[in-house]
Amino acid sequence: MAAPSTSRLRVLGGLAAMALIVHGGNHVRRGSPHDLLWMCNVAPLLLAAGCFLAKPDLAAIAVLWLAFGTPIWLLDIATGSGIILTTFLPHVLCPVVAVLAVREMGLPRRAWLKATGALLALVGLTRALTPSEANVNLSHRVWAGWEAMFPRYDTYFALVAAAAALTFFVLDRALAAWLGPGRRGTADGMTRGASTT
């Protein structure tokens, strides 16, 4: 597999960092810093770190999280949720940046499993750190309006987690097929060196 371009990764990392700073700063300004822990808001942080440190695992987790979370964000908007203008940065810009980063560095093996484990860890963190009324990452209760279908939170969360894992798996396979066998990362998810072009 060809070594990734350090200069391109810096540009991609810079775009992800800009999205994180602008959108995150907006949440802090609005008095809702807990919203920074939503999966799609953490993804730009992982993406920026993955690009700057040439860690394909982090970029792969970001691309899988965003591919799962962005359609849910669109559904939320379609059903009447308000729009924060800066939210287009993590949900529109960052998925493009993440795909480019994965194309640059390659896709590590078992990326879907790493994305699933990281998401479960994030849900545990948000359950411990965020207010229950915010329901960040669905970590406290069934999403409003779905209570009749899912009277038990544990059943609901198990279904959401399974849907996320299945989505990650399918996307992992699709990305691997698109990138081709030469763009799969090594077994531990690390690339071999980086060029300075």
C-alpha positions as CSV (number, residue, x, y, z in Angstrom):
1,M,0.0,0.0,0.0
2,A,1.4,3.5,-0.9
3,A,2.4,5.7,2.0
4,P,-0.1,8.4,2.7
5,S,0.7,12.1,1.9
6,T,1.6,14.0,5.1
7,S,0.6,17.3,3.5
8,R,-2.8,16.1,2.4
9,L,-3.4,14.6,5.8
10,R,-2.6,18.0,7.4
11,V,-5.1,19.7,5.3
12,L,-7.8,17.1,6.1
13,G,-6.9,17.3,9.8
14,G,-7.1,21.1,9.7
15,L,-10.6,21.0,8.1
16,A,-11.8,18.5,10.8
17,A,-10.2,20.6,13.5
18,M,-11.9,23.8,12.2
19,A,-15.3,22.0,12.2
20,L,-14.7,20.9,15.8
21,I,-13.7,24.3,17.0
22,V,-16.4,26.3,15.2
23,H,-19.3,23.9,16.0
24,G,-18.0,23.1,19.5
25,G,-17.5,26.8,20.3
26,N,-21.1,27.4,19.2
27,H,-22.4,24.7,21.6
28,V,-20.4,26.3,24.4
29,R,-21.7,29.8,23.5
30,R,-25.2,28.4,23.5
31,G,-24.8,27.0,27.0
32,S,-24.9,23.3,26.0
33,P,-21.3,22.0,26.2
34,H,-22.7,18.5,26.9
35,D,-23.8,18.4,23.3
36,L,-20.1,18.2,22.3
37,L,-20.3,14.5,23.3
38,W,-22.8,13.5,20.7
39,M,-21.2,10.9,18.4
40,C,-21.2,13.2,15.4
41,N,-19.5,15.9,17.4
42,V,-16.8,13.6,18.7
43,A,-16.1,12.2,15.2
44,P,-14.4,15.4,14.0
45,L,-12.0,15.2,17.0
46,L,-11.1,11.6,16.2
47,L,-10.8,12.5,12.5
48,A,-8.5,15.5,13.2
49,A,-6.3,13.3,15.5
50,G,-6.3,10.5,13.0
51,C,-5.1,12.8,10.2
52,F,-2.5,14.7,12.2
53,L,-1.1,11.5,13.8
54,A,-1.6,9.3,10.7
55,K,-3.7,6.9,12.7
56,P,-6.2,5.2,10.3
57,D,-8.1,3.6,13.1
58,L,-9.3,7.0,14.3
59,A,-10.3,8.1,10.8
60,A,-12.1,4.9,10.2
61,I,-14.1,5.2,13.4
62,A,-15.0,8.7,12.4
63,V,-16.2,7.8,8.9
64,L,-18.4,5.0,10.2
65,W,-19.8,7.0,13.0
66,L,-20.7,9.9,10.7
67,A,-22.2,7.5,8.1
68,F,-24.5,6.2,10.8
69,G,-25.3,9.5,12.6
70,T,-25.8,11.8,9.7
71,P,-28.9,10.1,8.3
72,I,-30.3,10.2,11.8
73,W,-29.5,13.9,12.0
74,L,-31.3,14.4,8.7
75,L,-34.3,12.5,10.0
76,D,-34.4,14.6,13.1
77,I,-34.4,17.8,10.9
78,A,-37.2,16.3,8.7
79,T,-39.4,15.6,11.8
80,G,-39.2,19.2,13.0
81,S,-36.0,19.6,15.0
82,G,-34.4,23.0,14.8
83,I,-31.2,23.6,12.8
84,I,-28.0,25.0,14.2
85,L,-26.1,26.4,11.2
86,T,-22.7,25.2,12.4
87,T,-24.0,21.6,12.6
88,F,-23.4,21.3,8.8
89,L,-19.7,21.2,9.5
90,P,-19.7,17.8,11.3
91,H,-22.6,16.4,9.3
92,V,-21.7,17.5,5.8
93,L,-18.1,18.6,5.6
94,C,-16.6,16.0,8.0
95,P,-18.1,12.9,6.2
96,V,-16.4,14.1,3.0
97,V,-13.1,14.7,4.9
98,A,-13.4,11.3,6.6
99,V,-13.8,9.4,3.3
100,L,-10.8,11.3,1.8
101,A,-8.7,10.5,4.9
102,V,-9.6,6.8,4.8
103,R,-8.8,6.7,1.1
104,E,-5.5,8.4,1.9
105,M,-4.5,6.1,4.8
106,G,-6.3,2.9,4.0
107,L,-9.0,1.1,6.0
108,P,-7.8,-0.8,9.0
109,R,-9.0,-4.4,9.6
110,R,-12.1,-4.9,11.8
111,A,-12.8,-1.1,11.6
112,W,-16.5,-1.9,12.2
113,L,-15.8,-3.7,15.4
114,K,-13.6,-0.8,16.7
115,A,-16.3,1.7,15.8
116,T,-18.8,-0.4,17.7
117,G,-16.7,-0.7,20.8
118,A,-15.8,3.0,20.7
119,L,-19.5,3.9,20.4
120,L,-20.4,1.8,23.4
121,A,-17.6,3.4,25.4
122,L,-18.9,6.9,24.4
123,V,-22.4,6.0,25.4
124,G,-21.2,5.0,28.8
125,L,-19.2,8.2,29.1
126,T,-22.2,10.4,28.1
127,R,-24.5,8.5,30.5
128,A,-22.1,9.3,33.3
129,L,-21.3,12.9,32.4
130,T,-24.3,14.5,30.6
131,P,-27.7,15.5,32.0
132,S,-30.5,13.0,31.5
133,E,-32.8,15.5,29.9
134,A,-30.4,16.0,27.1
135,N,-30.3,12.2,26.3
136,V,-27.0,12.6,24.5
137,N,-26.3,9.5,22.3
138,L,-29.6,8.0,23.6
139,S,-27.7,7.2,26.8
140,H,-30.6,7.8,29.2
141,R,-33.9,6.8,27.7
142,V,-35.9,6.1,24.6
143,W,-35.9,8.9,22.1
144,A,-39.0,11.1,22.5
145,G,-41.9,9.8,20.4
146,W,-40.7,6.2,20.3
147,E,-41.9,5.3,23.8
148,A,-45.0,3.5,22.6
149,M,-43.0,1.2,20.4
150,F,-40.2,0.6,23.0
151,P,-41.6,0.7,26.5
152,R,-38.3,-0.8,27.8
153,Y,-35.1,1.3,27.4
154,D,-32.8,-1.8,27.5
155,T,-34.6,-3.4,24.5
156,Y,-34.5,-0.1,22.6
157,F,-30.8,0.5,23.3
158,A,-29.9,-3.1,22.3
159,L,-31.7,-2.6,19.0
160,V,-30.0,0.7,18.3
161,A,-26.6,-0.7,19.2
162,A,-27.2,-3.7,17.0
163,A,-28.3,-1.5,14.1
164,A,-25.2,0.6,14.5
165,A,-23.0,-2.5,14.5
166,L,-24.7,-3.9,11.5
167,T,-24.4,-0.5,9.7
168,F,-20.7,-0.3,10.6
169,F,-20.1,-3.8,9.3
170,V,-21.9,-3.2,6.0
171,L,-20.1,0.1,5.5
172,D,-16.7,-1.4,6.4
173,R,-17.2,-4.1,3.7
174,A,-18.4,-1.4,1.2
175,L,-15.4,0.8,1.8
176,A,-13.0,-2.1,1.6
177,A,-14.5,-3.1,-1.8
178,W,-14.3,0.5,-3.0
179,L,-10.8,1.0,-1.9
180,G,-9.6,-2.4,-3.2
181,P,-7.3,-4.9,-1.6
182,G,-4.3,-2.7,-1.8
183,R,-5.9,-0.1,0.5
184,R,-6.7,-2.3,3.4
185,G,-4.5,-1.4,6.4
186,T,-2.2,-3.9,8.2
187,A,-3.6,-6.2,10.8
188,D,-3.1,-3.7,13.6
189,G,-4.6,-0.8,11.6
190,M,-1.4,1.1,11.2
191,T,0.1,2.3,7.9
192,R,3.7,2.0,7.1
193,G,5.3,5.4,7.2
194,A,4.3,8.6,5.5
195,S,5.6,10.6,2.6
196,T,6.4,14.3,2.9
197,T,4.7,15.3,-0.4
